Amino acid sequence: MTDASLPSTPAIRAAYQAELRAKRVWTGVGVAVFVLLLVAGFLTANDRNAGGFWNGLPNVLDFPADVVSEAWENAADMPGLLLRYLPSLLETVNIAAAATLIGTLSGAILALLATRGLAPVEWLEIPVRRFLDTLRAVPDVVIALVLIFVLGGGPVPAMIAIALHTMGAMGKLFGEVAENAALGPVEGLRSVGASWPQRMVFGVVPQVAPNWLSYALLRFEINIRASAILGFVGAGGLGYDLRNAMSWGPGRFDEAAAIFILLFLTIVLVDQTGGTVRERLTKGAAL
């Protein structure tokens, strides 16, 4: 190719400017469509709501103000209330811990079955991925409601619901990490006759374990919140006590405040501890 056949600098600059303008136009169109959908969704929800959003906006701080004022008036009883709801807090944390452990281990196995180049048989990849998609698509509160109808209220439906949703989420995240694992150790183990579980345990898991554990700790934080939320639908734990305290209205708002404090302190503690462990894992520092 001669120098005469090469595009000139002005031509290159013009082509670049044209691509930049086209990108800006499409970005603007995407933002406009997003804003229109957001406004349309808000207006639709506002029309179908029992009360208008703008009419109720001035009262948005009434409930927090009532809770804070009643908790302040009964501040002397707060330590006793914190101790009273401590068993429910432990139940909530146990639900989250059990669900995280079951969902994480199951998600890890499914992730290896769905990862290209690691699955024992290629045809397993697509069905396992669709199964994980299904688990993520169904909200855990919907699963919990179905299980409560079948098994009755209590911590078991909440644990199963959170574990299934965790399985789907962890399977996706773990699979993305496993796709970046080096295949050299896996092929080396295959060449000496190692089975598929042995190749995964000794060839893949050591490479992905820090990131997997980091994701699992983050998911544990999320599951504590989920466990508290599922208590509102009768799944036990701290959320169930919070629903009862709030449904009674004034007179038991101090109990609601105590539950909020316990939940807040627990989430902060788990978040700080998990963040420290994740930082040390990802940076390779010794625990």
C-alpha positions in Angstrom: 0.0 0.0 0.0 1.4 3.4 -1.0 1.3 6.6 1.0 -1.2 8.0 -1.6 -3.7 5.2 -0.8 -3.7 5.9 2.9 -6.4 8.2 4.3 -5.3 11.7 5.1 -5.4 13.2 8.5 -8.4 15.5 7.8 -10.3 12.5 6.5 -9.5 10.5 9.6 -10.5 13.4 11.8 -13.8 13.9 9.9 -14.7 10.2 10.2 -13.9 10.3 13.9 -16.1 13.4 14.4 -18.9 11.7 12.5 -18.7 8.6 14.7 -18.6 10.8 17.8 -21.7 12.7 16.7 -23.6 9.5 16.0 -22.6 8.2 19.4 -23.9 11.3 21.1 -27.1 11.2 19.2 -27.8 7.6 20.2 -26.8 8.3 23.7 -29.3 11.2 23.8 -32.0 9.0 22.3 -31.4 6.3 24.9 -31.5 8.8 27.8 -34.7 10.4 26.4 -36.4 7.0 26.1 -35.3 6.1 29.7 -36.7 9.4 31.1 -40.0 8.9 29.2 -40.4 5.3 30.5 -39.5 6.5 34.0 -42.1 9.3 33.9 -44.7 7.1 32.4 -44.2 4.4 35.0 -44.4 6.9 37.8 -47.6 8.4 36.5 -49.2 5.0 36.0 -48.3 3.9 39.5 -49.5 7.2 41.0 -52.8 6.9 39.2 -53.3 3.4 40.5 -52.2 4.1 44.0 -54.8 4.6 46.8 -53.4 8.0 47.5 -51.6 10.5 45.3 -47.8 10.7 45.8 -47.8 14.5 45.8 -50.7 14.7 48.3 -48.9 12.3 50.7 -45.4 13.8 50.3 -45.9 16.3 53.1 -46.7 13.5 55.5 -43.7 11.3 54.6 -41.8 12.2 57.9 -44.8 11.8 60.2 -44.2 8.1 60.9 -40.4 8.5 61.6 -41.2 11.5 63.8 -43.7 9.5 65.8 -41.3 6.6 66.2 -38.4 8.8 67.3 -40.5 10.8 69.8 -42.0 7.7 71.4 -38.6 6.1 71.6 -37.2 9.2 73.2 -40.0 9.3 75.8 -39.3 5.7 76.7 -35.6 5.8 76.4 -35.2 4.2 79.9 -36.9 1.1 78.6 -34.7 0.9 75.5 -32.0 -1.5 76.9 -34.6 -3.9 78.0 -36.3 -3.8 74.6 -33.0 -4.5 72.9 -32.4 -7.6 75.0 -36.0 -8.7 74.4 -35.6 -8.8 70.7 -32.1 -10.2 70.7 -33.3 -13.8 70.2 -35.3 -12.6 67.1 -32.1 -10.9 65.8 -30.2 -14.2 66.2 -32.9 -16.0 64.4 -32.7 -13.6 61.5 -28.9 -13.9 61.3 -29.1 -17.7 61.5 -31.6 -17.7 58.6 -29.3 -15.5 56.5 -26.2 -17.6 57.4 -27.8 -20.9 56.6 -29.2 -19.6 53.4 -25.9 -18.1 52.4 -24.0 -21.3 53.1 -26.4 -23.5 51.2 -26.9 -21.1 48.3 -23.2 -20.4 47.9 -22.1 -24.0 47.9 -24.9 -25.0 45.4 -24.2 -21.9 43.3 -20.5 -22.8 43.1 -21.2 -26.3 41.8 -23.8 -25.0 39.3 -21.3 -22.2 38.2 -18.7 -24.8 37.3 -21.3 -26.8 35.4 -22.3 -23.8 33.4 -18.9 -22.3 32.6 -17.5 -22.7 29.1 -14.4 -25.0 29.1 -15.0 -26.3 32.6 -18.3 -28.1 32.4 -17.9 -31.9 32.3 -20.2 -32.2 29.3 -20.9 -29.2 26.9 -24.6 -29.8 26.7 -25.0 -29.1 30.4 -24.0 -25.4 30.1 -27.2 -24.0 28.6 -29.8 -25.8 30.8 -27.8 -24.9 34.0 -27.6 -21.3 32.9 -31.4 -21.1 32.2 -32.0 -22.7 35.6 -29.9 -20.0 37.3 -31.7 -17.4 35.3 -35.0 -18.7 36.6 -33.8 -18.7 40.2 -32.7 -15.0 39.9 -35.9 -14.0 38.1 -38.3 -15.1 40.8 -38.1 -12.7 43.8 -37.3 -14.4 47.1 -40.5 -12.9 48.7 -42.6 -14.7 46.1 -40.8 -18.0 46.8 -41.3 -17.4 50.6 -45.0 -16.8 50.1 -45.4 -20.0 48.2 -43.4 -22.0 50.8 -45.3 -20.4 53.7 -48.6 -21.6 52.1 -47.1 -25.1 51.8 -45.0 -25.4 55.0 -46.6 -22.8 57.2 -45.0 -19.7 58.8 -41.5 -19.8 60.4 -37.8 -19.5 59.5 -37.6 -22.6 57.3 -39.6 -21.1 54.3 -37.5 -17.9 54.6 -34.2 -19.9 54.6 -35.2 -21.9 51.6 -36.4 -18.9 49.7 -33.2 -16.9 50.3 -31.1 -19.9 49.6 -32.7 -20.5 46.2 -32.3 -16.8 45.2 -28.7 -16.8 46.5 -28.0 -20.0 44.4 -29.1 -18.1 41.3 -27.1 -15.0 42.1 -24.0 -16.7 43.2 -24.1 -19.1 40.2 -24.0 -16.1 37.9 -21.2 -14.3 39.7 -19.1 -17.4 40.4 -19.4 -18.4 36.8 -18.1 -15.1 35.5 -15.1 -15.4 37.8 -14.5 -19.0 36.8 -14.5 -18.0 33.1 -11.3 -16.0 33.8 -9.5 -18.8 35.5 -6.4 -20.2 33.7 -7.0 -23.5 32.0 -3.4 -24.7 32.2 -3.7 -26.3 35.6 -7.0 -28.0 34.6 -5.4 -29.4 31.4 -2.4 -30.6 33.4 -4.6 -32.4 35.8 -6.6 -33.9 32.9 -3.4 -35.2 31.3 -2.5 -37.2 34.5 -6.0 -38.8 34.6 -7.7 -36.6 37.3 -11.5 -36.7 37.4 -13.7 -33.7 36.8 -14.2 -33.0 40.6 -10.5 -33.3 41.2 -9.7 -30.9 38.3 -12.2 -28.3 39.7 -11.1 -28.6 43.3 -7.3 -28.5 42.6 -7.2 -26.6 39.4 -9.9 -24.0 39.5 -11.0 -23.4 43.1 -7.6 -22.2 44.3 -7.6 -19.5 41.6 -11.1 -18.2 42.2 -11.5 -18.8 46.0 -10.6 -15.2 47.1 -13.2 -13.7 44.8 -15.8 -16.3 45.5 -15.4 -15.8 49.3 -15.6 -12.0 48.8 -18.9 -12.4 46.9 -20.2 -14.8 49.5 -19.5 -12.3 52.3 -21.2 -9.5 50.4 -24.2 -11.8 49.8 -24.4 -12.6 53.5 -25.0 -8.9 54.2 -27.7 -8.8 51.6 -29.4 -11.9 53.0 -29.6 -10.4 56.5 -31.7 -7.6 55.0 -33.7 -10.1 53.0 -34.3 -12.2 56.1 -35.7 -9.2 57.9 -37.9 -8.2 55.0 -39.3 -11.7 54.7 -40.4 -11.5 58.3 -43.1 -9.1 57.2 -44.8 -12.0 55.3 -44.7 -14.3 58.3 -41.3 -15.9 57.8 -40.2 -15.3 61.4 -37.2 -13.4 62.8 -36.8 -9.8 63.5 -39.0 -8.7 60.6 -42.0 -10.5 62.0 -41.6 -8.7 65.3 -41.2 -5.4 63.5 -44.4 -5.9 61.5 -46.3 -6.6 64.7 -44.9 -3.6 66.5 -45.7 -1.3 63.5 -49.2 -2.7 63.0 -50.2 -1.8 66.5 -49.4 1.8 65.9 -48.7 4.4 68.6 -48.0 2.8 71.9 -45.5 0.3 70.5 -43.4 2.5 68.4 -40.6 2.3 71.0 -40.5 -1.4 70.3 -40.2 -0.7 66.5 -37.4 1.8 67.3 -35.5 -0.9 69.3 -35.8 -3.3 66.4 -34.6 -0.7 63.9 -31.6 -0.1 66.1 -30.7 -3.8 66.4 -31.1 -4.3 62.7 -29.0 -1.2 61.9 -26.2 -2.1 64.3 -26.1 -5.7 62.9 -25.9 -4.6 59.3 -23.2 -2.1 60.1 -21.2 -4.7 62.0 -21.5 -7.3 59.3 -20.8 -4.7 56.6 -17.6 -3.5 58.3 -16.4 -7.0 59.1 -17.1 -8.3 55.6 -15.5 -5.2 54.0 -12.3 -5.7 56.0 -12.2 -9.4 55.1 -12.9 -8.8 51.4 -10.2 -6.1 51.3 -7.6 -8.4 52.8 -8.6 -11.3 50.5 -8.5 -9.3 47.3 -5.2 -7.6 48.2 -3.6 -10.8 49.4 -2.9 -9.6 52.9 -2.7 -12.2 55.7 -5.8 -12.5 57.9 
